[in-house]
């Protein structure tokens, strides 16, 4: 049992527009990864809780679907404004529960607010179209209508913005949502529910539940009420949910794992490439689906790139997210620390050379801290090169020429994001076209933005979030013909 801080918060469930604090529910402890202390608890949703959430979503479905776009837009925007008013509280909750530096937590909350604002606008732009028929007495119309109640599942690494993507887009499209955030970092999702309640969201349109993940997904997806499933999570969980969707042919949007490659060409701006790669690699302690996790550097510049990259990584300050000096916080859990140590040990055991890191920071016995780690001479068969690391580890390998670089980058079953650094327009365009991923960054590794789609190919997912694609995912197309 972990120590419990004096400020530990007991989160209630938010079911059908009501806060459920009473009742004989078990509770799950939420730990601060910087200290190991319990900072919150969440109740385990019962089957009855889930059934009430389903019934409320079904009851609210038709009324919300018929609500005009301007009203939906205003409510979604008001929810974003309410979230903005509690931004500091939400950011502090993220640091306590997830560990990232406060500056990163604040930026995440800002991104979540922008997401509500964006989809408030998109609610008014869900256009259909008229189609000229080949007969003069026929009028053809294509409509976009809400798909229906949504079951949304979000991870622990971005506990504010991933719920915002799903909830804001679904509500803007006209769909009720049952949200299950990670039990490791639930607080931001409950703050989001508070914001929606403050904005005047009609009862039944949003429920937020935690508990035993398999039991929750099993109960929700077994119900024909749920017409859409949205998951941000691992590939194994994605496979499980997709199989469950088959029973009622529920439409999935799956944003799953990645193993992003970076190609650094010899003509790249070396200083900019190092700085941007280090920033993207070690933010959130490497626990980012889009984070670069395989670095291929053209051999002509491999030595200076590795030296500068390792120097910059070694200079990063590791510490508690509330310390203003901290640039890299702890890993999210003991499980993540153990996985990180295993990956580094395997790589070194296969002959890799440590340029920096490779250990827990001295004096950081409490919490799940690990130093930013850079390796060269990594065996391509190392677990680090095969598995999504989700850790502050950067393996550096060499390549010669565009063709080999593309082959190495694409040699993975994942395809969420890849990146390339070059000053040559031809190389940039061919890399953009040749990298097999839903997201490609040229001279940047920070690509996520609400106005552009986030999607994966191969085993990294199905469908897209963000952009117009993000709201269209919560709609169905209806074709109508009127014969005159």
N, C-alpha and C positions, 0 to 999 in steps of 0.2 A: 504494500500500500504506500503510495507516495504521500509526501507532506502536503497539507492543504493550506493555502494562503488565506489570510484573514479576509481578503477581498473576493474570494471565490464566489462566482455567480451561478445560481441554479437556474438554467434556462428552462422555460416552459415550452411545450409544443404550441404551435399555432395551427389550429384545425378549424377549417370552415369559417375563418374570420374571428375565432375566439381563442384566447390564451388558456391552455389547459394545464393548470398547476397542481390540481388535486388528483386524487385517485391512487390506487395501488400499483404504481409503475416502478420498475427498476430504473436505476440511473447509471449513466456511464460517465466516468471521470475524464476530464480534458486536462492534459498536462502542458505546462510551459516548457518548450524544448530547451530553453536556456538554463533552466533550473531543475527540472524534473518535478516541480511542485504542481499540485492540482489547482487550477485557476477557475474551473467551471465544472458543472455537471449538466448532462442532458438526459431527459427521460427517454425510455425505450417505448416507442409507439406500440400499442396493442393492435390486434386484429380489428377490434371495435373502433379504435382511433382511425385506422386506415379506411374502414368501411364508411365512417362518417365523412372523411375527406372526399372519398369517391362520390358519395351521395350528394354532397354539397357541390362538387364540380359538375355533376350531371344536372343538378337543379339550376345552376347558374349558366349553363352552356348556351341555351337558346337565347336568353335575354341579352347576354353579353355579345353574342354573335350578331344580334340585330341592332345593337347600340351603334349609333353613327360614329364615323371615323373621327370627327372632331371631338366628340366627348371622350372616346378612348384615348385620343392623343393628349387631351388636357389632363386626364387622370394619370397617364404614364409620366408625363412631364412633372406633375405635382409630386409623384413618388420620387422621382430623381431629385427634385428640390428638397424634399424632406430628408432624403439620404445625405444630401450635401450639408444640411444643417447639423447633422450629427457626425460629420466626417471625422473629426478628431477622435470621438469615442469609438467609431468603427475601426479606425487605424490602430488605436491602442489595443483594441480587442484582437486584431490580427497579429500584432506583435506578441501579445501574451500567449495566444493559442498556436501560432504558426512559426514565429521566431524571426521573420525577416526584419531588416532594419526599418526603423520608423519612416524614413524618407521613402522607401519602397512601398510601405503600407499606405502612406498618404497618396502616392501616385496611383496605386491600385484603386483606392476608393474614388479618386478623381476620374479614373477610367470607367468605373462602374456608373458614376453619375453621368458622364458623357454618353454612356450606352443607353441609359433611360432617355436622355435628351434626343439622341439620334433616332431611336425607335418611336418616340413621340411624333417626330416628323414623318417617319416612314409609315405610320398608321394612316396618314392622309394621302399616301402615294401608292397604295395597293391597287394599281390600275388593272382593269380588264381591257378588253379590246373588241372592236367590231371587225367582222371578217366579210369582205365582199363575196357573196355567193355566186355560183355559176348560173343561178336562175334568178331572174328579176323579181319574182314574187316571194323570195325567201330572205329573211333577215337573220344573220348569224351573229351570236354574241358569245364571248368567252368571259366568264366571271372568276374571280378569286374569292373563295369563301374560307372561313376558319375550319381547320381540320377537326377541332374538338378538344376535349380535355387532354392535358399533357402530363406525363410523368417525367420529371427532370432529375438527373443525378449528377452531383458535382463533386470535385475532388478537394483535397486539403491544401494544395499548393497555391491556389489563388481563390481564397474563400469569399471574396466580394465580387470580383468581376465575372467569374464563371456563372454564379447564380444570376447576376444581372443580365448577362447575354441571353439566358434562356427565359427568364421571367419577363423582362422588358419586351422582347420580341414576341413572345407568345401572347401576352396581354394586348399588345398593340395590334396583333393580327385578329384578336377576338376570341382567344382561347383561355379557359381556366387552367391553372397550373398546380400540381402537387409536387413540391420540391423536397428532395432528400439531399441535404448537404453532407459532407463528411462529418462523422462523429468526432474526428480529431480536431476539427476547426469549425464548429457550428455557429459561432457567435455572429459573424458577419451576416449570415443568412437570416438570423432572427432580427438583427438590426434592419435588414431589408424589409422584413415583414412589418416591423414597426413603422417604417417609412410608408409602406403601402397603406397601412391602416390609417396613418395620419393624413394621407392624401385623400381618404374617402373611398378607397376601392370597395366596391360592393362585396357583401359577404359571400363566401363560397368560391371566389375567384382565385384565392391563394391559400394553400396550406403548406406548412413547413414541418416536416417530421424527421425524426432520427430514430435509431435503434439498431436492429440486426439487419445489415444490408440485404442479405439473401431473402430474409423473410419479407422485408418491405417490397423489394422488387417482385418477388413471387406473388405477393398479394395484389399489388397494383396491376401488374401485367396480366394476371389471370382474369381481370375484369374487362368486359367489353366496353366499359365506360371510357377507358383510356384508348385514345386514337393515335397518339403520337408519343414517342419516347426519345428523349435527348440525353445523351451521356457524354461527359468528359471523364475519361478514365483509362484504365489499362486495356491492352489487347485481350487478355483472358476474360476480363469482365465484359468487354464489348461482345465477345463471342457468346457468352452466356446470355446476355440480354437480347441479342439478336435471335437466338434460338427461342427464347421465351416470347418474342414478338410474333413468331410464326403462328402461334395458336389463333390469334385474332387478327393477323395480318396488320399489326400496328406498324406505322412507318417510323424507322429509326433514323436519327442523326447521331453519328458516333464520331467524336474527336478523341482518337486513341493515341498510342505511344508514338514516339519519334526517335530518330537516331541521326540528327542532322549533321551533315558534313559541311566543312568549309574548305573551299579551294582558294589558296593564296598564290596568285601568279607572280612571276618574277618582276613584272612591271607595276605591281601594286604600290600604292603609297604605304610604305612599310610602317611608319609611325601611326598612321590612321588605322591600318589593319590591326596592329597590335592592340591599340587602345580600344577599338570597337569590339574586337574578339574577346578581350579580357572582360570588358563590361558585360557583354552578353553571356559569356560562359559562367561567370561567378555570381551574377545577380540571383537572389533567392537561393544562394548556396548551390547553384546548379540545378535546382529542382524546378525546371521549366520545360514543358513539352517541346517548345520551339528552340531551346538552347542548343548551341553548337556542341556536339559531343565527339566529333572526329575531325581533326585538323590536318589537312593535307597541304603541304607547303612545297612549292616548286623548288627543286634541289639547289638551284643557283642561289637562293636566298634562305635556305633552310637553317643554316647556322645563325646568322644574325637575327632572324625572326625568333628562333627558339630562345636565344639569349635574352632578347628584349622582353619577350612574352613572359619568361620565367621571372625576370627581375620585377616586372610590373605585378605579376601575380603574388610573388613573395612579399611585396610591399603592402598588400591589402590588409586592412585591420579586421581581425576576427573578434567578435564579441557579442554581447547582449544587444538585441535590437533597439532597446531604449537608450543605449549609449550613443550620443551624437557622433562619436568618432568611428562607430562600427560601419564597415563596408560589406562584411559577410557575416551573416548570422549563423545560428546553429542549423544542423539538419533537423528535419521535422520530428524525428522519433529515434528511439534506440534501434528500431528495425532498419531505418535508412543508414544509420552509422555503421551497423554491422555489414550491410550490403556494400557500403563504400570501402570499408577495410578489406573485405573479401576481394573486390575488384582490383584494388591496388596490389594486394599480396599476390594475386594470380598473375598480373602483368609483370611485376618484378620477378616473380618466380620463373617466368618465361623469357627473362633477359632484358626487360625494359630498364632504362636508367631514369632515376628520379632527379629532376632538375630543381624541384622545390616541393615542400609539403610532404605528403605521405604519412602523416601522423596527426594525432590529436594535439592541439596547441598546449604547450606547457602552462600549467596553472589553471587549466580549464577542465578539471576533473568532473565538475557538475555539468549537466547538460550534454547535448549531442553535437559538440563542435568538432570540426575537421578542417585542417589547413588547406587552402587552395593548392592543388597538386598538379604538377606538370611533368609529363613523362615523354621520353624519346626512345627510339629503338623498340617500339611496341610490336610484338608479334601479332599479325592480323588475326590469328586464331584465339587471341586472348578474349576472355569473357567481356572485357571492357569494350572491345570492338564489335561484339555480337549482340550484347544486351543493351537496352536503354539504361545508361548509368544513373541518371537523376541524382547527380552528385557533383561536387566541386573538383572534378578530375578532367584534365585536358591532355589527351594523347596526341603527340605530334608525329606525323609520318611524312615521307617525301613522295614526290611524283614528278614526272617529266611530260609536259605537254598536255594540251586540252583533252585529247582522246583518253589518255590514261587517267587523268583527273576525273573525268565523267564516269569512267568505268568503276573506279574505286568508290566514288561518292554514291553511285547507284547500286552498289553491291550489298544491298540490305533489303529485307522484306518491308521496311518502313519507308514512308514517303510523306512525312508531314511538312518538313522544311529543309532546304539546303541553301548554302550561301557561297558567294564567290567575290574575291577582291581582285580588281584589275583596272587599269586605266585605258585599256584597248577596247574600243567600241565593238569590234568584231568578236573578240573573246567574250565580252559581256553578253552580247546578244546570243551567241551560241551556247553559253553556259545557261542563260535563262531558258532557252529552248530545250537543252539537253538534260538538265537536272530533273530527275523524276520525283517531283514533290508538289504538293498543293500550294506551297508558298516558297518563293525563291527571292532572296535578297541579294542585290548586287551592291557591293561596297557598304553594306549594312547587315547586321544580324538582329536588329530590332525592327520587326516588320508588323507586329500586331497593332491594328487600329480599327476602330469600330466601323469606319465607312468602307472597308475592303474585306472581302470574304476570307475566312480562315477555314481551310479544308485540307484533308489528307487524301493520299492515294495509296494503293497497295493495302497493307495491313494497318495503315494509320487512320482509317476511318471511312465514313460514308456521309455525304452531304456537307453542308457548310454552315458556319455561324458568322455573324457580323455582315455588314453590307446589306444590300437589298436581298441577297440570297438568304440571309439570316431570318428575315421575316417571312419570305416566301416559303421557307421550310415548314411553317405552321399554317399553311393554306392548302386547299385542294382546288383543282381547276374544274369548273363546270361549264359545259358547252350547251348553249340553247339555240334552237331554231324556231322562228315564228314564220309560219306559212300564211301569206296574205290571201 
